Amino acid sequence: MQSLRFLPAADTAVVVELGDTVDEAVSSRVLALDEAIRRDPPAGVLESVPTLRSLLVLYDPLRTGHDELVAALAPLAAGAPCAPAAADAGEEWIVPVVYGGEDGPDLEQVAAAAGMSATAAVAAHTGTVHRVAMLGHLPGLPYCTGLPTVLHTGRRPQPRTRVAAGSVAVAGGLTCIYPVAAPGGWQILGRTPALLFDPAASPPAVLAPGDRLRFVAVDAAEAAGLEGRPPRRGG
């Protein structure tokens, strides 16, 4: 049974911890609780923000308090399912990726550590559905569950001072996509030409927690024709 804890965050928020591990089951509980709150928010709730294993719930202290909100959240949290979300939950996006080479400098190393060829590693990464667990670290950066166990890997011993925008990288059991150029220590498998974050758009982030991603391998010529466009919807 997964743990369940309610922690105060300053005077206007509650952190609901729904597990001690970073995996798809705990993430599904977080997203289920987030959806339940959005569907029928308890009195005083202003916003909820999912993370990998917890949910931050912000509230108006003039309308409710910590104890009252915990009492309202407890049955919702207890009922959050300990199972992966339904296959049709969230939006589905097809994300093109150029794997390996200059775009994916760590692909060969990750594949070798898994005892497979680079081609097999790409097939493993593209052969499953990844689910956005949360956005964070950088604007619009998705942390995704669903990485095949064979590709689980540690971070680089020495982070890079600059990771190109669109880089698709893995660490632990997660995949992320860098929406903008930034320092980073994850293992880079490839790069997508898709635009994931536009500060002038509403909303600025294309992806949202609960969305499903299907990565598709493309070559450099195909990627050039897709540069700067949003990913296409699946389904």
C-alpha positions in Angstrom: 0.0 0.0 0.0 1.4 3.4 -1.0 2.0 6.0 1.7 -0.3 9.0 2.1 0.9 12.2 3.8 -0.4 15.8 4.1 2.2 18.4 4.7 1.8 22.2 5.2 3.5 24.4 2.7 3.7 27.9 4.2 0.2 29.3 5.2 -1.6 28.8 1.9 -0.9 25.3 0.5 -0.9 21.6 1.3 1.4 19.1 -0.2 -0.3 15.7 -0.6 2.4 13.0 -0.9 0.9 9.9 -2.6 3.9 7.6 -2.6 7.6 7.2 -1.9 8.7 6.0 -5.3 9.0 7.7 -8.8 7.0 5.4 -11.1 3.9 5.2 -13.2 1.7 3.9 -10.4 2.4 6.8 -8.0 2.2 9.3 -10.9 -1.2 8.0 -11.8 -2.4 8.5 -8.2 -1.2 12.1 -8.3 -2.9 12.8 -11.7 -6.1 11.1 -10.5 -6.3 13.3 -7.4 -5.5 16.4 -9.5 -8.4 15.5 -11.9 -10.8 14.9 -8.9 -9.9 18.3 -7.5 -10.3 20.1 -10.8 -13.6 18.4 -11.4 -15.1 19.3 -8.0 -12.8 21.6 -6.1 -13.2 21.7 -2.3 -14.0 25.0 -0.8 -11.2 27.5 -1.0 -9.0 25.6 -3.4 -7.3 28.0 -5.9 -5.0 25.7 -7.9 -3.4 22.2 -7.9 0.0 21.4 -9.3 1.1 17.8 -9.9 4.7 16.6 -9.3 6.2 13.1 -9.7 4.9 11.8 -6.4 2.9 14.6 -4.8 0.3 17.2 -5.5 0.6 20.9 -4.3 -2.8 22.3 -3.5 -3.0 26.1 -3.0 -5.9 27.6 -1.1 -7.4 30.9 0.0 -6.8 31.1 3.8 -9.8 33.4 4.2 -12.1 30.5 2.9 -10.5 27.4 4.4 -7.6 26.3 6.6 -5.0 23.4 6.6 -7.1 21.0 8.8 -10.4 21.7 6.9 -8.7 21.2 3.5 -6.9 18.0 4.6 -10.3 16.6 5.8 -11.8 17.3 2.4 -8.8 16.0 0.5 -8.3 12.8 2.5 -11.1 10.7 0.9 -10.2 11.9 -2.5 -6.6 11.0 -2.1 -7.5 7.6 -0.5 -9.6 6.8 -3.6 -6.9 7.7 -6.1 -6.2 4.5 -8.0 -2.9 2.7 -7.6 -2.7 1.7 -11.2 -1.6 3.3 -14.5 -4.1 5.7 -16.0 -6.5 4.6 -18.7 -5.0 4.3 -22.1 -7.2 7.0 -23.5 -6.6 9.5 -20.7 -5.1 12.9 -21.6 -4.2 14.2 -25.1 -2.0 12.0 -27.3 0.9 13.6 -29.2 3.2 12.2 -31.8 6.7 13.6 -31.2 9.2 13.2 -34.1 12.8 12.6 -33.0 16.2 12.4 -34.7 18.0 9.7 -32.7 21.8 9.4 -32.3 24.6 11.3 -33.9 25.1 14.9 -32.9 21.4 15.1 -31.9 21.7 12.1 -29.6 25.3 11.9 -28.3 24.5 9.5 -25.5 22.5 7.0 -27.4 25.3 4.6 -28.1 26.4 4.6 -24.4 22.9 4.0 -23.1 22.4 1.2 -25.6 25.7 -0.4 -24.7 24.9 -0.2 -21.0 21.6 -2.0 -21.7 23.4 -4.7 -23.8 21.7 -3.8 -27.0 22.4 -2.0 -30.3 21.5 1.6 -30.8 18.8 0.5 -33.2 17.2 -1.7 -30.6 17.4 1.1 -28.0 15.5 3.4 -30.4 12.9 0.7 -31.0 12.4 0.3 -27.3 12.0 4.0 -26.7 9.6 4.5 -29.6 7.7 1.2 -28.9 5.9 2.4 -25.8 3.5 5.1 -24.6 5.1 7.7 -22.4 2.9 9.8 -20.1 3.6 13.3 -18.9 3.7 13.2 -15.1 4.6 16.8 -14.5 6.0 20.0 -16.0 9.0 21.6 -14.2 12.6 22.7 -14.0 12.2 24.7 -17.3 9.1 26.2 -18.7 7.1 23.5 -20.4 9.6 20.7 -19.7 7.7 17.4 -19.4 8.9 14.6 -17.1 7.4 11.4 -18.6 6.9 7.9 -17.1 6.8 4.8 -19.3 10.5 4.4 -20.1 11.2 0.7 -20.7 13.1 -0.8 -17.8 16.0 -1.8 -20.1 16.7 1.9 -20.8 16.7 3.0 -17.2 20.0 4.8 -16.6 21.8 7.2 -14.3 22.6 10.8 -15.0 25.9 11.8 -16.6 28.8 12.1 -14.2 29.4 15.6 -15.5 26.4 17.7 -16.6 26.6 19.6 -19.9 26.7 23.4 -19.7 24.3 23.6 -22.6 21.8 21.1 -23.9 20.1 22.0 -27.2 16.4 22.9 -27.3 14.3 19.8 -28.2 16.8 17.3 -26.8 15.1 14.1 -25.7 16.9 12.7 -22.7 16.5 9.9 -20.1 17.6 9.5 -16.5 16.4 7.0 -13.9 13.1 5.7 -15.3 12.0 9.0 -16.9 12.2 10.7 -20.3 12.2 14.5 -20.6 12.3 17.0 -23.5 14.3 20.2 -23.1 11.9 23.0 -24.5 14.7 25.5 -24.5 18.5 25.4 -24.4 19.8 25.0 -20.9 22.4 23.1 -18.8 21.5 19.5 -18.0 22.9 16.2 -16.9 20.5 13.7 -18.5 21.5 11.2 -21.2 20.5 12.6 -24.6 19.1 10.1 -27.0 18.0 12.5 -29.7 16.3 15.8 -30.6 12.8 16.7 -31.6 12.2 19.6 -34.0 8.7 20.1 -32.4 7.9 23.3 -30.6 6.8 22.5 -27.1 6.8 26.0 -25.5 5.8 29.4 -26.8 5.6 32.2 -24.3 3.3 34.1 -26.7 0.7 31.3 -26.9 -2.1 30.5 -24.6 -1.4 28.2 -22.9 2.4 28.6 -23.6 3.1 24.9 -22.9 1.8 22.4 -25.5 2.0 19.4 -23.2 0.1 19.0 -19.9 0.3 16.5 -17.1 -1.6 13.3 -18.1 -0.9 13.7 -21.8 0.5 10.7 -23.7 3.5 10.8 -26.0 4.5 8.5 -28.8 8.0 9.1 -30.0 8.6 8.5 -33.7 12.1 8.2 -35.3 12.7 10.6 -38.3 15.7 11.5 -40.3 17.4 14.9 -40.5 15.6 15.8 -43.7 12.1 15.0 -42.2 13.1 16.9 -39.1 14.0 20.0 -41.1 10.5 20.2 -42.5 9.0 20.0 -39.0 11.2 22.5 -37.3 9.4 24.9 -35.1 6.0 23.3 -35.5 3.9 21.9 -32.6 3.8 18.1 -32.5 0.7 16.6 -34.1 -2.1 15.0 -32.2 -2.4 11.2 -32.2 -5.5 9.1 -32.0 
